[in-house]
Amino acid sequence: MAARKEWTEWHLTPRGWEKGATRVHGQGNTWVEEPLDRLLSCVYQEIETDASPEVKKWSEETYHSKKATEVEQALKKYGACPERL
C-alpha cells in the first residue's frame, strides 16, 4: 500500500503547459476540466511506500492530438511534460 500517492495532470496547449486535476496526500482530488484546445496530456506521479523510503517518480501520456505538426511545434517551444506536482 502506498504511504503517499500524489499526481498532477498537465495539458499542453498552444499557450504552453496548463495544470489540470491534482491529487494531494491527505487532501484528496481536485478536478479541473481539460482545456478544449489541448494538444497533449500527461500525468506526473509520485509514490512513496511504507516498504521503501525511495520516492518513485514518473509521467505518462494520457492524450495525444491527431494534429501531429501542432504537437511537435508546441513540444519544441514549451518542452516535455513538467515533472512536478
C-alpha positions as CSV (number, residue, x, y, z in Angstrom):
1,M,0.0,0.0,0.0
2,A,1.2,3.5,-0.8
3,A,2.0,5.7,2.1
4,R,1.8,8.7,-0.3
5,K,0.4,8.8,-3.8
6,E,0.2,12.2,-5.4
7,W,-0.3,13.2,-9.1
8,T,-0.9,16.2,-11.3
9,E,-2.4,16.3,-14.8
10,W,-0.6,18.6,-17.3
11,H,-2.1,19.7,-20.6
12,L,-0.1,21.1,-23.4
13,T,-2.0,23.9,-25.3
14,P,-1.0,26.5,-27.8
15,R,-0.3,28.7,-24.8
16,G,2.0,26.2,-23.1
17,W,1.6,23.7,-20.3
18,E,-1.5,24.2,-18.1
19,K,-2.1,22.5,-14.8
20,G,-5.1,20.2,-14.6
21,A,-6.6,17.9,-11.9
22,T,-4.4,17.0,-8.9
23,R,-4.3,14.6,-6.0
24,V,-2.6,15.7,-2.8
25,H,-2.0,13.3,0.0
26,G,-4.4,14.0,2.9
27,Q,-6.4,16.4,0.8
28,G,-7.9,14.3,-1.9
29,N,-8.5,15.1,-5.5
30,T,-9.2,18.5,-7.1
31,W,-10.8,18.1,-10.5
32,V,-10.2,20.5,-13.4
33,E,-11.7,20.4,-16.9
34,E,-9.3,19.7,-19.7
35,P,-8.7,22.7,-22.0
36,L,-10.7,22.3,-25.2
37,D,-7.6,23.1,-27.3
38,R,-5.2,20.7,-25.6
39,L,-2.7,19.0,-27.8
40,L,-1.2,16.6,-25.3
41,S,-2.0,15.5,-21.8
42,C,0.2,13.6,-19.3
43,V,0.1,12.7,-15.6
44,Y,3.1,13.2,-13.4
45,Q,3.0,10.9,-10.3
46,E,5.0,10.4,-7.1
47,I,4.5,7.3,-4.9
48,E,6.1,6.6,-1.6
49,T,5.5,3.2,0.1
50,D,5.9,2.0,3.7
51,A,8.3,-0.7,2.3
52,S,10.8,1.8,0.8
53,P,11.8,5.4,1.6
54,E,12.6,5.9,-2.1
55,V,10.0,8.1,-3.9
56,K,9.1,6.7,-7.3
57,K,8.5,9.5,-9.9
58,W,7.3,9.2,-13.4
59,S,5.0,10.7,-16.0
60,E,2.9,9.1,-18.6
61,E,1.0,10.4,-21.6
62,T,-2.8,10.1,-21.4
63,Y,-3.9,12.0,-24.5
64,H,-2.3,12.9,-27.9
65,S,-4.0,15.0,-30.5
66,K,-4.0,13.9,-34.1
67,K,-2.6,17.3,-35.0
68,A,1.0,16.0,-35.2
69,T,2.6,19.2,-36.5
70,E,1.0,21.3,-33.8
71,V,2.0,18.9,-31.1
72,E,5.6,18.8,-32.4
73,Q,5.8,22.6,-32.6
74,A,4.4,23.1,-29.1
75,L,6.8,20.5,-27.6
76,K,9.7,22.3,-29.2
77,K,8.5,25.6,-27.8
78,Y,7.4,24.5,-24.3
79,G,9.4,21.3,-23.7
80,A,8.3,18.0,-22.3
81,C,5.7,17.3,-19.6
82,P,6.5,19.1,-16.4
83,E,7.9,16.7,-13.7
84,R,6.4,18.4,-10.7
85,L,3.2,18.2,-8.7
